[in-house]
Amino acid sequence: MVIDENFYMRLALNEAWKYQGLTYPNPAVGCVIISKSGEILALEAHKRAGLPHAEVEALKSAYIVLSGDKKILELTESAQIHNYLLENHNDYFKDATIYTTLEPCSHIGKTPSCATLISKLNIKKLIVGSLDSNEIASGGNKVVNDAGVEIKYGVMQKECDELLLPFWLWQKDKFVFFKWAQRLNGTVDGGIISSSKSRTKVHAMRDVCDLLVIGGNSVRVDRPTLDARLVNGRAPDILIVSKSDDFDKTIPLFSVKNRDVVISDNFDILKNYKNIMIEGGGGMFEYSKDVVNYHLTFISPLIGGDDGFTCSSEKFKILNLDQDEQDIIMWMKREL
């Protein structure tokens, strides 16, 4: 039987992109496990720092399919899942192949080593997209290979590297992404645009951001809070980009506890942060585009509003396209 490796890696990539922006300081990672015949046994992703890695989530799901044992569903801690699988795997995985967008981690941190777990389950084959450049966690392929598992590296590497870019940038500098919501006719004004699910996702991104950037005019007109209340999360620090520091301090964002609010006409303070989200419209897009790594847009199936982006022509490469209950969600990068 001929296996289309790109097909399964694409599934892993698409699943991982659903959690891009939510896993800081960890990378977004996707994982697929298939049977000897190509049947999909599990499709999972790493969802948040501190939670089980993608490979562990996938092994947990595949174990249920292969064994029928649902007791493992009671376990949420990565170490518990590791131990349960090691004690109960009964060679269920002996003909399975794992596809993962990133080399399994080799170190023991907040969670045990995924590579060590895989090496002890008699997995047949491991297919990897990107190598882990983090010196602490790298080397997982060797751990697995030394246990007799067949390794193949570099399947859809370019696409896996694009998924991994935020993590790489966090290690040495910073990652900046620009987020906006628009209707089908391109307008970005006139109140709430995106769905409740999309807004909750944005709040979850704010929860793990170091810094949120917004334009001064948006602050004056919208009078926002810019917190993460929809997920009961922490509110990031704020940079208000404005030539004037004359703001009504009763605007809610100024009253949020445990946050710094900086007003500046430049992006100099970005050097003090790692994970940075910029929210805004056309003016902020134009002003910030040279400091932005990726762009994220939520397109709502609505028509209305008055104003859209009025800026220089730009061309984007779509990195991933997804849809929630209502909105189309696109991660993109500018083609320079």
ZIFEN-V384563 format. One record per residue. SS is DSSP state (H for helix, E for strand, - for the rest). Layout:
BEGIN
ss:SS
ss:SS
END
This chain:
BEGIN
ss:-
ss:-
ss:-
ss:-
ss:H
ss:H
ss:H
ss:H
ss:H
ss:H
ss:H
ss:H
ss:H
ss:H
ss:H
ss:H
ss:H
ss:-
ss:-
ss:-
ss:-
ss:-
ss:-
ss:-
ss:-
ss:-
ss:-
ss:-
ss:-
ss:E
ss:E
ss:E
ss:E
ss:E
ss:-
ss:-
ss:-
ss:-
ss:-
ss:E
ss:E
ss:E
ss:E
ss:E
ss:E
ss:-
ss:-
ss:-
ss:-
ss:-
ss:-
ss:-
ss:-
ss:H
ss:H
ss:H
ss:H
ss:H
ss:H
ss:H
ss:H
ss:H
ss:H
ss:H
ss:H
ss:H
ss:H
ss:-
ss:-
ss:-
ss:H
ss:H
ss:H
ss:H
ss:-
ss:-
ss:-
ss:H
ss:H
ss:H
ss:H
ss:H
ss:H
ss:H
ss:H
ss:H
ss:H
ss:H
ss:-
ss:-
ss:-
ss:-
ss:-
ss:-
ss:-
ss:-
ss:E
ss:E
ss:E
ss:E
ss:E
ss:E
ss:-
ss:-
ss:-
ss:-
ss:-
ss:-
ss:-
ss:-
ss:-
ss:-
ss:-
ss:H
ss:H
ss:H
ss:H
ss:H
ss:H
ss:-
ss:-
ss:-
ss:-
ss:-
ss:E
ss:E
ss:E
ss:E
ss:E
ss:E
ss:-
ss:-
ss:-
ss:-
ss:-
ss:-
ss:-
ss:-
ss:-
ss:H
ss:H
ss:H
ss:H
ss:H
ss:H
ss:H
ss:-
ss:-
ss:-
ss:E
ss:E
ss:E
ss:E
ss:-
ss:-
ss:-
ss:H
ss:H
ss:H
ss:H
ss:H
ss:H
ss:H
ss:H
ss:H
ss:H
ss:H
ss:H
ss:H
ss:H
ss:H
ss:H
ss:-
ss:-
ss:E
ss:E
ss:E
ss:E
ss:E
ss:E
ss:E
ss:E
ss:E
ss:-
ss:-
ss:-
ss:E
ss:-
ss:-
ss:-
ss:-
ss:-
ss:-
ss:-
ss:-
ss:H
ss:H
ss:H
ss:H
ss:H
ss:H
ss:H
ss:H
ss:H
ss:H
ss:H
ss:H
ss:H
ss:-
ss:-
ss:E
ss:E
ss:E
ss:E
ss:E
ss:H
ss:H
ss:H
ss:H
ss:H
ss:H
ss:H
ss:-
ss:-
ss:-
ss:-
ss:-
ss:-
ss:H
ss:H
ss:H
ss:-
ss:-
ss:-
ss:-
ss:-
ss:E
ss:E
ss:E
ss:E
ss:E
ss:-
ss:-
ss:-
ss:-
ss:-
ss:-
ss:-
ss:-
ss:-
ss:-
ss:H
ss:H
ss:H
ss:H
ss:-
ss:-
ss:-
ss:-
ss:-
ss:E
ss:E
ss:E
ss:E
ss:-
ss:-
ss:-
ss:H
ss:H
ss:H
ss:H
ss:H
ss:-
ss:-
ss:E
ss:E
ss:E
ss:E
ss:E
ss:-
ss:-
ss:H
ss:H
ss:H
ss:H
ss:H
ss:H
ss:H
ss:H
ss:H
ss:H
ss:-
ss:-
ss:E
ss:E
ss:E
ss:E
ss:E
ss:E
ss:E
ss:-
ss:-
ss:-
ss:-
ss:-
ss:-
ss:-
ss:E
ss:-
ss:-
ss:-
ss:-
ss:-
ss:-
ss:-
ss:E
ss:E
ss:E
ss:E
ss:E
ss:E
ss:E
ss:E
ss:-
ss:-
ss:-
ss:-
ss:E
ss:E
ss:E
ss:E
ss:E
ss:E
ss:E
ss:-
ss:-
END
